[in-house]
Amino acid sequence: MPPKRNTVRSVPLTGRRGFLTRRHGVFALAVLLLLPVPARAVADAGARDSRAISAIDAAASMGGEAAASAIVPYLRERDLAIRNHAMRRLVEIGEPAVGLLLSALSDESARWSASGALLNIGAPAVRKTVLAVRDPNPAVRRGALFILQQLEVVSAAPSIQGALSDPDPTVQAQAIRTMAHFRGEGALRLILTKVESPSTAVRDVAIDSLARFGSEAVPSLRSLYRQGSEETRAAAVRSLGAVGTGDALGLVRSSLKDRSVLVRYYACRTLGEAGDAGSGPALVEMLSDPDPTVREAAVEACARMPEAVQEQLFELLRRGTVTQKIEAANVARKALHRPAVPLLIAAMRDPSHEVCLSAAAALMVIADPSSLEALVNGLGDAKIRWVCVVALRQQGKASVPHLLRRTGDPELDYWKQHVLDGMGEGAVEGCVDELAKGKDTGAKNVALCTLQQIRDARAAYPVVRMMGDPQVGRLAVFLASKMGEVAVEPLLLSLRDDDPVIRARAVEALAEMRSVRAEAPLRGMLGDPDPMVRDAVEKGLDVLTGK
C-alpha cells in the first residue's frame, strides 16, 4: 500500500526485497557515518584532520547559511573522517544548509556526501528539494528526485510527474523510478507512456519499473512482449521475471522460443534468477541452443536448480551430443552437483576431446574423493592432463596416496611425481602420513623424494589460446583463471589479440584472478573499438578496484 500523502519517512536502509542495491548501499553508509563519534577519536586521526575538523567546528559556531557555506566545501575532501564530520555539522545546521547541499549535488566529488546529509536532515529539506526538481542543472534535478523517493515525499507527485518530460533522459529515468516507487493512482498509466521513448535508457527503465506494480502490470507487459522490438521484448521479459507470479513466469518461459538471441538469453537468466523449478526441463533444452551466449545463460539457470533438472541432465551426459554433454558438465561444475560425479568420470573417456575436458574440469571443482582415481588415470591422457594436474593438487593431502603408488608406466609415474612436486603443503602432509602409516617401500621412497615444488607456464598458453573456441571457450576462461600466476603473462598478451572475444575473455580471467598487473592495461582498453570488450573491461575494473 502506498504511504499516505504529506508524509516523510526515515531513510530505508534496505530495499523491499531485503538487500541493499549499490546506490542504496552508498546512502546507507552515509547515514551510518552520521552516527555520533567521540570528538577525541576523530581528532586522533592526524594533524591535518585535526586542523580541518577544528575549522569545521569554528564555522559551525557561526550558525545558519554562513556556517553551511563554509562547511560544504569539506564534502569534497578525500579524507573520510573530515567528510564525515562536515556531514554531521551540516545535519545539525539543518534547513539553512539545504540550498547549498542541493547545489552540491552537481559536484560529483561531493554528491554522495551532500545527499547523505539531505536525507538525514529529513522533513526540513523537503520544500527546497521539491523546488530543485526544476533546477537548471540536470544532476541537481536527478539527485532531488532520488532524495524525494528516499524520503517518501508522496506530496511531491506533481513535480515528479512533470519531470517525466524533462529534456534530460537521466532525469526522466529517475522520475520514472520515483513514480514507480510511490505507485499510487495513475502511476502505471504515466509510466506506460514512456515505454516507447526514443531514448533506450528511458525505455528500459520504464519497462523495468513496471514490475513494481506486480500482477497489475502483467497485461501491459504481455502486450509489450508481443508487439515490441527485440530490445523491448527483452526488457519486458526481465520485468515479468521481477513480477514473479505464475502468469508472469509462464510468459517468460514461452519466450525461450523467441527468434531473438537477446530475448532467449534474458529469458534463461530471468527464469534462473526466479528459481522457477517448473521451467527446469525447458531450460535444459536451451543447453542445445545454437547461440553460445544463450547456452551460457541456460547453464547458469540450470545450475541454480540442479535437483529440478537432474534427470534430464544425466540423460544428456549419457546420450547427448557433444555440445549437450559439454553444457551438462558445465551445469554440474557450476552447481557443485555431486550426484553427477559417476557420469562425469565416465565422460572423461568420451571420444570427444572437448567433452573429456569439460568433465575433468567439473570433477576438479566438485572435488569429490571418489573421482581421485579417475583424475590420476587422466594424467596419462594428454588431452586432459593439465586439468587433472590442477585438480589433484587442489585436493591436496587426499590425493597423495594415489600419487605415491607407482604403476611401472614411466609417463604416468612421471606426471604423478610432477603433481606431487607442485603440491606444496598438501604433499608434505600426505607424505608424512605415508611415511608414518604406509607399508609400501616404493611409496615411502617416493614420499621421501617429494620435497620440491615447480612452476610451469607450459600449460597456460594452450589453455589461453582456447578462449576463442566456440564450444569450450568459456571453459578455457575458467581454467585460465584457476592456473595462478603462470597464466597472467599469456593473458596479458591476449589483451592485444585481434579477436575481440579473446580480448574480452582475457579481461574476465584476469579480473577473476584479481591480478594487480592487469589494472593498468585494462584502463588502456576503455576505448577499445568493440562494445563487448569495453563492457568486459568496465566490469573487470570494478572487480579489481573493489567496487
Buried (B, 14 or more C-beta within 10 A) or exposed (E): EEBEEEEBEEBBEEEEEEEBEEEBBBBBEBBEBBEEEEEEEBBEBEEEBBEBBEBBEEBBEBEEBEBBBBBBBBBBBEBEBBBBBBBBBBBBBBBBBBBBBBBBBBBEEBBBBBBBBBBBBBEBBBEBBBEBBEBEBBBBBBBBBBBBBBBBBBBBBEBBBEBBEBEBBBBBBBBBBBBBBBBBEEBBEBBBEBBEBEBEEBBBBBBBBBBBBBEEBBEBBBEBBEEBEEBBBBBBBBBBBBBBEEEBBBBBBEBBEBEBBBBBBBBBBBBBBBEBBEBBEBBBBBBBBEBBBBBBBBBBBBBBBBEBBBEBBBBBBEEBEBBBBBBBBBBBBBBBBBBBBBBBBEBBEBEBBBBBBBBBBBBBBBBBEEBBEBBBBBBBBEBBBBBBBBBBBBBBBBBBBBBBBBEEEEEBBEBBBBBBBBBEEBBBBBBEBBEEEBEBEEBBEBBEEBEEEEEEEEBBBEBBBBBBBEBBBBBBBBBBBBBEEBBBBBBBEBBEBEEBBBBBBBBBBBBBBEBEEBBEBBEEBEEBEBEEBBEBBBBBBEBBEEE
